[in-house]
């Protein structure tokens, strides 16, 4: 079996079918806050916050939590740790969600494209998480 293991500064949330959204972006852009919003309002489960183990198994990318001591914990800038009950041990990464403010950075676009899955770009500048979620839903179809 052909395996490749990487570590990403990202968040991973998943729906009940274990299909995951890998959320990337610069530090303090809102990856954890957006993940918390998705978990508390739309039935997503938290897989990992801040550090995601990304493993390629044949043609599939699987994401999981790096440190089990942090399962169900989100660290939100200015708020500290939040505990969520909806968690999953792993998820298949089906989309990369790139959060940015005003201008995309080429380094994140290149990194996202390494996974060869759909990349969804969301400019979070002056938007509520509800607006970002609606944009996400529109782009997911």
DSSP file (Angstrom, degrees, kcal/mol; ACC not computed):
  #  RESIDUE AA STRUCTURE BP1 BP2  ACC     N-H-->O    O-->H-N    N-H-->O    O-->H-N    TCO  KAPPA ALPHA  PHI   PSI    X-CA   Y-CA   Z-CA
    1    1 A X              0   0    0      0, 0.0     2,-0.6     0, 0.0    56,-0.0   0.000 360.0 360.0 360.0 132.8    0.0    0.0    0.0
    2    2 A X        +     0   0    0      2,-0.0    56,-2.2     0, 0.0     2,-0.4  -0.767 360.0 178.2 -89.3 115.5    1.3    3.4   -1.0
    3    3 A X  E     -A   57   0A   0     -2,-0.6     2,-0.4    54,-0.2    54,-0.2  -0.925  15.5-176.1-122.3 145.0    1.1    5.9    1.9
    4    4 A X  E     -A   56   0A   0     52,-1.6    52,-3.5    -2,-0.4     2,-0.4  -0.994  10.9-159.8-137.0 131.1    2.2    9.5    2.3
    5    5 A X  E     +A   55   0A   0     -2,-0.4     2,-0.3    50,-0.2    50,-0.2  -0.936  15.1 167.1-118.5 133.0    1.9   11.4    5.6
    6    6 A X  E     -A   54   0A   0     48,-2.9    48,-3.0    -2,-0.4     2,-0.4  -0.930  26.9-136.1-136.8 161.4    1.9   15.2    6.0
    7    7 A X  E     -A   53   0A   0     -2,-0.3     2,-0.4    46,-0.2    46,-0.2  -0.986  22.5-166.8-120.6 129.2    1.1   17.7    8.8
    8    8 A X  E     -A   52   0A   0     44,-2.6    44,-2.7    -2,-0.4     2,-1.4  -0.938  27.7-132.5-120.2 136.2   -1.0   20.8    8.0
    9    9 A X  S    S+     0   0    0     -2,-0.4    16,-0.5    42,-0.2     2,-0.3  -0.740  76.4  97.7 -79.4  95.2   -1.7   23.9   10.0
   10   10 A X  S    S-     0   0    0     -2,-1.4    40,-0.4    40,-0.3     2,-0.3  -0.908  70.9-107.5-163.7 178.9   -5.4   23.7    9.4
   11   11 A X  E     -B   23   0A   0     12,-2.1    12,-3.1    -2,-0.3     2,-0.4  -0.910  22.3-154.4-121.9 155.3   -8.7   22.5   10.8
   12   12 A X  E     +BC  22  48A   0     36,-2.6    35,-2.8    -2,-0.3    36,-1.7  -0.979  15.3 171.8-134.8 122.7  -10.8   19.6    9.7
   13   13 A X  E     -BC  21  46A   0      8,-1.8     8,-3.0    -2,-0.4     2,-0.3  -0.894  11.7-164.5-122.5 157.3  -14.5   19.2   10.0
   14   14 A X  E     -BC  20  45A   0     31,-2.3    31,-3.0    -2,-0.3     6,-0.2  -0.974  17.2-125.3-142.8 153.8  -16.7   16.5    8.6
   15   15 A X    >   -     0   0    0      4,-2.1     3,-1.9    -2,-0.3     4,-0.1  -0.298  50.9 -86.4 -85.4-178.8  -20.3   15.7    7.8
   16   16 A X  T 3  S+     0   0    0      1,-0.3    -1,-0.1     2,-0.1    28,-0.0   0.637 127.1  62.2 -69.0 -11.5  -22.0   12.6    9.1
   17   17 A X  T 3  S-     0   0    0      2,-0.2    -1,-0.3    74,-0.0     3,-0.1   0.263 118.1-109.9 -92.7  11.4  -20.8   10.6    6.1
   18   18 A X  S <  S+     0   0    0     -3,-1.9    74,-2.7     1,-0.2     2,-0.6   0.746  71.0 145.2  64.4  27.1  -17.1   11.3    7.1
   19   19 A X  E     - d   0  92A   0     72,-0.2    -4,-2.1    -4,-0.1     2,-0.3  -0.867  36.8-150.2 -95.6 123.3  -16.6   13.6    4.2
   20   20 A X  E     -Bd  14  93A   0     72,-4.2    74,-2.3    -2,-0.6    75,-1.5  -0.663  23.0-150.7-110.5 151.3  -14.3   16.4    5.3
   21   21 A X  E     -Bd  13  95A   0     -8,-3.0    -8,-1.8    -2,-0.3     2,-0.7  -0.967  16.8-152.1-109.3 115.9  -13.5   20.0    4.7
   22   22 A X  E     -Bd  12  96A   0     73,-2.6    75,-3.0    -2,-0.6     2,-0.6  -0.820  14.9-154.5 -88.3 114.8   -9.9   20.9    5.3
   23   23 A X  E     +Bd  11  97A   0    -12,-3.1   -12,-2.1    -2,-0.7     2,-0.3  -0.825  19.5 173.7-100.4 118.3   -9.9   24.6    6.3
   24   24 A X  E     + d   0  98A   0     73,-2.9    75,-2.8    -2,-0.6     2,-0.3  -0.757  13.6 114.7-120.3 165.7   -6.7   26.4    5.6
   25   25 A X        -     0   0    0    -16,-0.5    75,-0.1    -2,-0.3     3,-0.1  -0.841  62.1 -48.4 155.2 172.8   -5.5   30.0    5.9
   26   26 A X  S >  S-     0   0    0     73,-0.5     3,-1.6    -2,-0.3     5,-0.3  -0.135  74.6 -75.7 -62.2 161.7   -3.1   32.3    7.7
   27   27 A X  T 3  S+     0   0    0      1,-0.3    -1,-0.1     2,-0.1   -18,-0.0  -0.337 118.3  11.9 -57.4 139.3   -2.9   32.3   11.5
   28   28 A X  T 3  S+     0   0    0     -3,-0.1    -1,-0.3     1,-0.1    -2,-0.1   0.640  86.9 123.0  65.6  19.2   -5.8   34.1   13.1
   29   29 A X  S <  S-     0   0    0     -3,-1.6    -2,-0.1    70,-0.1    -1,-0.1   0.738  90.8 -93.6 -78.4 -22.9   -7.9   34.2    9.9
   30   30 A X  S  > S+     0   0    0     -4,-0.3     4,-3.0    -5,-0.1     5,-0.3   0.604  77.4 140.4 120.6  19.6  -10.7   32.4   11.7
   31   31 A X  H  > S+     0   0    0     -5,-0.3     4,-2.1     1,-0.2     5,-0.1   0.931  82.5  40.8 -57.7 -46.8  -10.2   28.7   10.9
   32   32 A X  H  > S+     0   0    0      2,-0.2     4,-2.7     1,-0.2    -1,-0.2   0.892 115.3  50.7 -70.3 -39.9  -11.2   27.6   14.4
   33   33 A X  H  > S+     0   0    0      2,-0.2     4,-2.1     1,-0.2    -2,-0.2   0.911 112.4  46.4 -64.7 -42.0  -14.0   30.1   14.6
   34   34 A X  H  X S+     0   0    0     -4,-3.0     4,-2.4     2,-0.2    -2,-0.2   0.899 112.4  51.0 -67.5 -39.7  -15.5   29.0   11.3
   35   35 A X  H  X S+     0   0    0     -4,-2.1     4,-2.5    -5,-0.3    -2,-0.2   0.931 109.9  49.8 -60.7 -45.6  -15.1   25.3   12.4
   36   36 A X  H  X S+     0   0    0     -4,-2.7     4,-2.8     1,-0.2     5,-0.2   0.901 109.9  51.7 -59.7 -41.9  -16.9   26.1   15.6
   37   37 A X  H  X S+     0   0    0     -4,-2.1     4,-1.8     1,-0.2     5,-0.4   0.919 111.0  47.0 -61.6 -45.0  -19.7   27.8   13.7
   38   38 A X  H  X S+     0   0    0     -4,-2.4     4,-1.8     2,-0.2     6,-1.5   0.889 115.3  46.1 -65.1 -39.8  -20.1   24.8   11.4
   39   39 A X  H  X S+     0   0    0     -4,-2.5     4,-0.6     4,-0.2    -2,-0.2   0.926 118.1  40.3 -69.5 -45.4  -20.1   22.3   14.3
   40   40 A X  H  < S+     0   0    0     -4,-2.8    -2,-0.2    -5,-0.2    -1,-0.2   0.731 128.8  27.4 -80.1 -21.3  -22.5   24.2   16.5
   41   41 A X  H  < S+     0   0    0     -4,-1.8    -3,-0.2    -5,-0.2    -2,-0.2   0.678 126.2  32.5-113.6 -21.7  -24.9   25.3   13.8
   42   42 A X  H  < S-     0   0    0     -4,-1.8    -3,-0.2    -5,-0.4    -2,-0.1   0.205 101.5-104.3-131.1  17.8  -24.9   22.8   10.9
   43   43 A X     <  +     0   0    0     -4,-0.6    -4,-0.2     1,-0.2    -3,-0.1   0.616  66.4 146.6  75.4  12.7  -24.2   19.4   12.3
   44   44 A X        -     0   0    0     -6,-1.5     2,-0.4    -9,-0.1   -29,-0.2  -0.403  41.3-132.8 -73.4 160.5  -20.6   19.0   11.3
   45   45 A X  E     -C   14   0A   0    -31,-3.0   -31,-2.3    -2,-0.1     2,-0.5  -0.900  15.6-120.2-112.3 145.8  -18.2   17.1   13.5
   46   46 A X  E     +Ce  13  87A   0     40,-2.9    42,-1.9    -2,-0.4   -33,-0.2  -0.726  33.2 168.2 -84.3 128.0  -14.8   18.3   14.6
   47   47 A X  E     -     0   0A   0    -35,-2.8     2,-0.3    -2,-0.5   -34,-0.2   0.802  66.8  -8.0 -99.2 -51.9  -11.9   16.1   13.5
   48   48 A X  E     -C   12   0A   0    -36,-1.7   -36,-2.6    17,-0.1     2,-0.5  -0.999  52.5-152.9-152.1 146.0   -8.9   18.4   14.2
   49   49 A X  S    S-     0   0    0     -2,-0.3     2,-1.0     2,-0.2   -38,-0.2  -0.985  77.1 -16.1-121.6 125.1   -8.1   21.9   15.2
   50   50 A X  S    S+     0   0    0     -2,-0.5     2,-0.4   -40,-0.4   -40,-0.3  -0.143 128.5  48.7  83.2 -38.4   -4.9   23.6   14.3
   51   51 A X        -     0   0    0     -2,-1.0    15,-1.1   -42,-0.2     2,-0.5  -0.936  65.8-175.5-139.0 115.4   -2.8   20.6   13.4
   52   52 A X  E     -AF   8  65A   0    -44,-2.7   -44,-2.6    -2,-0.4     2,-0.6  -0.918  21.6-139.5-113.6 130.6   -4.2   18.0   11.0
   53   53 A X  E     -AF   7  64A   0     11,-2.8    11,-2.0    -2,-0.5     2,-0.6  -0.803  23.0-164.2 -83.6 121.1   -2.4   14.7   10.0
   54   54 A X  E     -AF   6  63A   0    -48,-3.0   -48,-2.9    -2,-0.6     2,-0.5  -0.944   7.8-175.9-114.3 119.2   -3.1   14.3    6.3
   55   55 A X  E     -AF   5  62A   0      7,-3.1     7,-3.1    -2,-0.6     2,-0.6  -0.955  17.0-148.0-121.4 127.1   -2.4   10.8    5.0
   56   56 A X  E     -AF   4  61A   0    -52,-3.5   -52,-1.6    -2,-0.5     2,-0.6  -0.838  14.2-175.5 -94.2 121.5   -2.6    9.8    1.4
   57   57 A X  E >   -AF   3  60A   0      3,-3.2     3,-2.2    -2,-0.6     2,-0.7  -0.935  66.3 -54.4-118.5 106.0   -3.7    6.2    1.0
   58   58 A X  T 3  S-     0   0    0    -56,-2.2    -2,-0.0    -2,-0.6     0, 0.0  -0.522 123.9 -19.9  58.9-107.5   -3.6    5.3   -2.7
   59   59 A X  T 3  S+     0   0    0     -2,-0.7     2,-0.4    -3,-0.1    -1,-0.3   0.330 121.1  90.5-109.9   6.6   -5.7    8.0   -4.2
   60   60 A X  E <   -F   57   0A   0     -3,-2.2    -3,-3.2    32,-0.0     2,-0.5  -0.848  63.0-145.6-110.0 139.0   -7.6    9.1   -1.1
   61   61 A X  E     -F   56   0A   0     -2,-0.4    32,-2.6    32,-0.4     2,-0.4  -0.907  16.9-168.9-102.0 124.8   -6.6   11.8    1.4
   62   62 A X  E     -FG  55  92A   0     -7,-3.1    -7,-3.1    -2,-0.5     2,-0.4  -0.949   3.2-159.5-115.0 131.1   -7.6   11.0    5.0
   63   63 A X  E     +FG  54  91A   0     28,-3.1    28,-2.0    -2,-0.4     2,-0.3  -0.870  16.8 164.3-111.5 145.1   -7.3   13.6    7.8
   64   64 A X  E     -FG  53  90A   0    -11,-2.0   -11,-2.8    -2,-0.4     2,-0.2  -0.946  41.7 -81.0-150.4 170.7   -7.1   13.0   11.5
   65   65 A X  E     -F   52   0A   0     24,-0.9     3,-0.2    -2,-0.3   -13,-0.2  -0.536  27.8-151.6 -76.3 136.9   -6.2   14.6   14.8
   66   66 A X  S    S+     0   0    0    -15,-1.1     2,-0.5     1,-0.2    -1,-0.1   0.914  85.0  31.8 -75.0 -44.2   -2.5   14.8   15.6
   67   67 A X    >   -     0   0    0    -16,-0.3     3,-2.3     1,-0.1    -1,-0.2  -0.942  65.2-157.0-123.8 110.5   -2.9   14.8   19.4
   68   68 A X  G >  S+     0   0    0     -2,-0.5     3,-1.7     1,-0.3    -1,-0.1   0.703  89.3  74.4 -59.3 -21.7   -5.8   12.8   21.0
   69   69 A X  G 3  S+     0   0    0      1,-0.3    -1,-0.3     3,-0.0    -2,-0.0   0.725  96.7  50.7 -63.8 -19.0   -5.5   15.0   24.2
   70   70 A X  G X  S+     0   0    0     -3,-2.3     3,-2.2     2,-0.0    -1,-0.3   0.238  76.2 138.1-103.3  12.4   -7.2   17.8   22.1
   71   71 A X  T <  S+     0   0    0     -3,-1.7     3,-0.1     1,-0.3   -23,-0.1  -0.398  78.7  10.1 -61.4 128.4  -10.1   15.7   20.8
   72   72 A X  T 3  S+     0   0    0      1,-0.2    12,-3.0    -2,-0.1     2,-0.5   0.542 104.9 116.9  80.5   7.8  -13.2   17.9   20.9
   73   73 A X  E <   -I   83   0B   0     -3,-2.2     2,-0.4    10,-0.2    -1,-0.2  -0.926  41.7-172.2-115.5 132.9  -11.3   21.0   21.7
   74   74 A X  E     -I   82   0B   0      8,-2.7     8,-2.9    -2,-0.5     2,-0.8  -0.975  15.2-146.8-117.6 132.6  -11.1   24.2   19.6
   75   75 A X  E     -I   81   0B   0     -2,-0.4     2,-0.5     6,-0.2     6,-0.2  -0.884  18.8-169.1-100.9 110.6   -8.7   27.0   20.4
   76   76 A X  E >>  -I   80   0B   0      4,-2.8     4,-2.4    -2,-0.8     3,-2.4  -0.876  28.1-111.8-105.3 124.5  -10.3   30.2   19.4
   77   77 A X  T 34 S+     0   0    0     -2,-0.5    -1,-0.0     1,-0.3    -2,-0.0  -0.245 102.1   9.6 -52.6 134.3   -8.2   33.4   19.4
   78   78 A X  T 34 S+     0   0    0      1,-0.1    -1,-0.3    -3,-0.0    -3,-0.0   0.246 128.9  59.3  76.7 -10.0   -9.4   35.8   22.1
   79   79 A X  T <4 S-     0   0    0     -3,-2.4     2,-0.2     1,-0.2    -2,-0.2   0.634  89.4-144.7-117.4 -22.9  -11.7   33.2   23.7
   80   80 A X  E  <  -I   76   0B   0     -4,-2.4    -4,-2.8     2,-0.0     2,-0.3  -0.605  55.0  -5.3  88.5-153.9   -9.5   30.3   24.6
   81   81 A X  E     -I   75   0B   0     -6,-0.2     2,-0.4    -2,-0.2    -6,-0.2  -0.583  57.5-167.3 -83.4 136.8  -10.6   26.7   24.4
   82   82 A X  E     -I   74   0B   0     -8,-2.9    -8,-2.7    -2,-0.3     2,-0.5  -0.964  14.5-139.5-117.4 138.9  -14.1   25.7   23.5
   83   83 A X  E     -I   73   0B   0     -2,-0.4     2,-0.4   -10,-0.2   -10,-0.2  -0.843  17.7-170.9-100.4 133.0  -15.3   22.1   24.0
   84   84 A X        -     0   0    0    -12,-3.0   -39,-0.0    -2,-0.5   -44,-0.0  -0.950  17.7-155.2-121.8 146.0  -17.5   20.5   21.3
   85   85 A X  S    S+     0   0    0     -2,-0.4     2,-1.0     1,-0.1    -1,-0.1   0.787  75.3  83.3 -88.3 -30.3  -19.3   17.2   21.6
   86   86 A X        +     0   0    0    -42,-0.1   -40,-2.9   -14,-0.1     2,-0.3  -0.652  62.3 148.8 -82.2 105.4  -19.6   16.3   17.9
   87   87 A X  B     -e   46   0A   0     -2,-1.0     2,-0.3   -42,-0.3   -40,-0.2  -0.926  29.8-164.1-134.0 159.1  -16.3   14.8   17.0
   88   88 A X        -     0   0    0    -42,-1.9   -16,-0.1    -2,-0.3     3,-0.1  -0.974  24.0-134.0-137.1 151.1  -14.9   12.2   14.6
   89   89 A X  S    S-     0   0    0     -2,-0.3   -24,-0.9     1,-0.2     2,-0.3   0.822  84.4 -11.2 -74.7 -31.6  -11.6   10.4   14.7
   90   90 A X  E     - G   0  64A   0    -26,-0.2     2,-0.3    -3,-0.0   -26,-0.2  -0.967  58.2-161.2-159.2 169.4  -10.9   10.9   11.0
   91   91 A X  E     - G   0  63A   0    -28,-2.0   -28,-3.1    -2,-0.3     2,-0.5  -0.980  29.6-109.5-157.3 148.8  -12.5   12.0    7.7
   92   92 A X  E     -dG  19  62A   0    -74,-2.7   -72,-4.2    -2,-0.3     2,-0.8  -0.703  38.9-125.9 -77.5 127.9  -11.9   11.7    4.0
   93   93 A X  E     +d   20   0A   0    -32,-2.6   -32,-0.4    -2,-0.5   -72,-0.2  -0.670  42.3 160.4 -81.8 112.4  -10.8   15.1    2.7
   94   94 A X  E     +     0   0A   0    -74,-2.3    24,-0.8    -2,-0.8     2,-0.3   0.691  64.0  20.6-102.9 -24.8  -13.1   16.0   -0.2
   95   95 A X  E     -dh  21 118A   0    -75,-1.5   -73,-2.6    22,-0.2     2,-0.5  -0.993  60.5-141.9-144.5 148.8  -12.6   19.8   -0.3
   96   96 A X  E     -dh  22 119A   0     22,-2.7    24,-3.4    -2,-0.3     2,-0.6  -0.964  17.1-156.9-107.5 127.3  -10.1   22.3    0.8
   97   97 A X  E     -dh  23 120A   0    -75,-3.0   -73,-2.9    -2,-0.5     2,-0.7  -0.925   6.4-160.7-106.6 114.6  -11.6   25.6    2.1
   98   98 A X  E     -dh  24 121A   0     22,-2.9    24,-2.8    -2,-0.6     2,-0.5  -0.856   3.0-162.8-100.9 111.3   -9.2   28.5    1.9
   99   99 A X  E     + h   0 122A   0    -75,-2.8   -73,-0.5    -2,-0.7     2,-0.3  -0.801  22.0 157.4 -92.4 130.7  -10.1   31.4    4.1
  100  100 A X  E     - h   0 123A   0     22,-2.1    24,-3.1    -2,-0.5     2,-0.5  -0.933  38.1-123.9-145.4 167.7   -8.4   34.6    3.2
  101  101 A X  S    S-     0   0    0      2,-0.5     2,-2.3    -2,-0.3    22,-0.1  -0.946  76.2 -42.9-124.0 111.5   -8.9   38.4    3.7
  102  102 A X  S    S+     0   0    0     -2,-0.5     2,-0.4    23,-0.0    21,-0.1  -0.235 127.5  43.7  71.1 -48.2   -8.9   40.6    0.6
  103  103 A X  S    S-     0   0    0     -2,-2.3    -2,-0.5     2,-0.0     2,-0.1  -0.989  76.4-131.7-136.3 130.8   -6.0   39.0   -1.2
  104  104 A X        -     0   0    0     -2,-0.4     2,-0.5    -4,-0.1    -4,-0.1  -0.473  20.0-133.4 -75.7 147.9   -5.1   35.3   -1.7
  105  105 A X    >>  -     0   0    0     -2,-0.1     4,-1.6     1,-0.1     3,-0.9  -0.902   7.3-139.0-104.7 130.5   -1.6   34.2   -1.1
  106  106 A X  H 3> S+     0   0    0     -2,-0.5     4,-2.7     1,-0.2     5,-0.2   0.815  99.2  63.3 -57.2 -34.5    0.0   32.0   -3.7
  107  107 A X  H 3> S+     0   0    0      1,-0.2     4,-2.0     2,-0.2    -1,-0.2   0.885 105.7  44.8 -61.9 -38.1    1.6   29.7   -1.1
  108  108 A X  H <> S+     0   0    0     -3,-0.9     4,-2.6     2,-0.2    -1,-0.2   0.879 112.2  51.6 -73.0 -37.5   -1.8   28.6    0.2
  109  109 A X  H  X S+     0   0    0     -4,-1.6     4,-2.0     2,-0.2    -2,-0.2   0.931 112.0  46.5 -64.3 -45.2   -3.2   28.1   -3.3
  110  110 A X  H  X S+     0   0    0     -4,-2.7     4,-0.7     2,-0.2    -2,-0.2   0.918 113.6  48.5 -62.5 -43.8   -0.2   25.9   -4.2
  111  111 A X  H >< S+     0   0    0     -4,-2.0     3,-1.0    -5,-0.2     4,-0.5   0.920 110.8  50.6 -64.1 -43.2   -0.4   23.9   -1.0
  112  112 A X  H >< S+     0   0    0     -4,-2.6     3,-1.3     1,-0.3     5,-0.5   0.888 105.7  56.4 -61.8 -39.2   -4.2   23.4   -1.4
  113  113 A X  H >< S+     0   0    0     -4,-2.0     3,-1.2     1,-0.3    -1,-0.3   0.672  89.3  76.2 -69.5 -16.2   -3.7   22.2   -5.0
  114  114 A X  T << S+     0   0    0     -3,-1.0    -1,-0.3    -4,-0.7    -2,-0.2   0.820  90.0  57.2 -61.6 -30.2   -1.3   19.4   -3.8
  115  115 A X  T <  S-     0   0    0     -3,-1.3    -1,-0.2    -4,-0.5    -2,-0.2   0.591  98.7-140.1 -80.5  -9.1   -4.3   17.5   -2.5
  116  116 A X    <   +     0   0    0     -3,-1.2     2,-0.3    -4,-0.2    -3,-0.1   0.861  61.8 115.1  52.0  40.9   -5.9   17.4   -6.0
  117  117 A X  S    S-     0   0    0     -5,-0.5    -1,-0.2     1,-0.0   -22,-0.2  -0.842  78.9 -65.1-128.0 172.6   -9.4   17.9   -4.6
  118  118 A X  E     -h   95   0A   0    -24,-0.8   -22,-2.7    -2,-0.3     2,-0.5  -0.304  47.2-151.5 -61.9 134.9  -11.8   20.8   -5.0
  119  119 A X  E     -h   96   0A   0    -24,-0.2     2,-0.6   -22,-0.1   -22,-0.2  -0.933   5.6-162.3-109.9 128.5  -10.6   24.1   -3.5
  120  120 A X  E     -h   97   0A   0    -24,-3.4   -22,-2.9    -2,-0.5     2,-0.5  -0.953   7.0-155.7-112.8 118.0  -13.1   26.6   -2.3
  121  121 A X  E     -h   98   0A   0     -2,-0.6     2,-0.5   -24,-0.2   -22,-0.2  -0.813  12.1-177.1 -96.0 127.8  -11.9   30.1   -1.7
  122  122 A X  E     -h   99   0A   0    -24,-2.8   -22,-2.1    -2,-0.5     2,-0.7  -0.968  18.9-148.8-129.3 117.8  -13.8   32.3    0.7
  123  123 A X  E     -h  100   0A   0     -2,-0.5   -22,-0.2   -24,-0.2   -24,-0.1  -0.755  12.7-171.5 -81.4 114.4  -12.8   36.0    1.3
  124  124 A X    >   +     0   0    0    -24,-3.1     3,-1.9    -2,-0.7   -23,-0.2   0.436  35.2 135.2 -89.4   0.5  -13.8   36.5    5.0
  125  125 A X  T 3  S-     0   0    0    -25,-0.4     3,-0.1     1,-0.3    -2,-0.1  -0.314  87.2 -16.4 -58.7 120.8  -13.2   40.3    4.9
  126  126 A X  T 3  S+     0   0    0      1,-0.2     2,-0.4    -2,-0.1    -1,-0.3   0.797 108.0 127.4  53.8  36.4  -16.1   42.0    6.7
  127  127 A X    <   -     0   0    0     -3,-1.9    -1,-0.2     4,-0.0     2,-0.1  -0.937  57.0-128.5-120.6 144.9  -18.3   38.9    6.5
  128  128 A X     >  -     0   0    0     -2,-0.4     4,-2.0     1,-0.1     5,-0.1  -0.431  31.1-110.8 -77.5 163.6  -20.2   37.1    9.2
  129  129 A X  H  > S+     0   0    0      1,-0.2     4,-2.7     2,-0.2     5,-0.2   0.840 120.8  59.1 -64.7 -30.8  -19.7   33.3    9.5
  130  130 A X  H  > S+     0   0    0      2,-0.2     4,-2.5     1,-0.2    -1,-0.2   0.922 105.6  47.6 -62.0 -43.4  -23.3   32.9    8.3
  131  131 A X  H  > S+     0   0    0      2,-0.2     4,-2.2     1,-0.2    -2,-0.2   0.896 112.1  49.8 -64.2 -39.6  -22.4   34.7    5.1
  132  132 A X  H  X S+     0   0    0     -4,-2.0     4,-2.5     2,-0.2    -2,-0.2   0.898 110.3  50.5 -65.7 -39.9  -19.3   32.5    4.7
  133  133 A X  H  X S+     0   0    0     -4,-2.7     4,-2.9     2,-0.2    -2,-0.2   0.921 109.2  50.6 -63.9 -43.3  -21.4   29.4    5.3
  134  134 A X  H  X S+     0   0    0     -4,-2.5     4,-2.3     2,-0.2    -1,-0.2   0.905 111.0  49.0 -61.2 -40.8  -23.9   30.5    2.6
  135  135 A X  H  X S+     0   0    0     -4,-2.2     4,-2.1     2,-0.2    -1,-0.2   0.911 110.9  50.7 -63.0 -42.5  -21.0   31.1    0.2
  136  136 A X  H  X S+     0   0    0     -4,-2.5     4,-2.3     1,-0.2    -2,-0.2   0.936 110.5  48.8 -58.9 -48.4  -19.7   27.7    1.0
  137  137 A X  H  X S+     0   0    0     -4,-2.9     4,-1.5     1,-0.2    -2,-0.2   0.895 110.2  51.4 -60.6 -41.8  -23.1   26.1    0.4
  138  138 A X  H  < S+     0   0    0     -4,-2.3    -1,-0.2     1,-0.2    -2,-0.2   0.887 113.1  45.3 -62.4 -39.4  -23.4   27.9   -2.9
  139  139 A X  H  < S+     0   0    0     -4,-2.1    -2,-0.2     1,-0.2    -1,-0.2   0.803 110.2  53.3 -76.9 -29.2  -20.0   26.7   -4.1
  140  140 A X  H  <        0   0    0     -4,-2.3    -1,-0.2    -5,-0.2    -2,-0.2   0.772 360.0 360.0 -74.7 -24.7  -20.6   23.1   -2.9
  141  141 A X     <        0   0    0     -4,-1.5    -3,-0.1    -5,-0.2    -4,-0.1   0.445 360.0 360.0  89.5 360.0  -23.8   23.0   -4.9
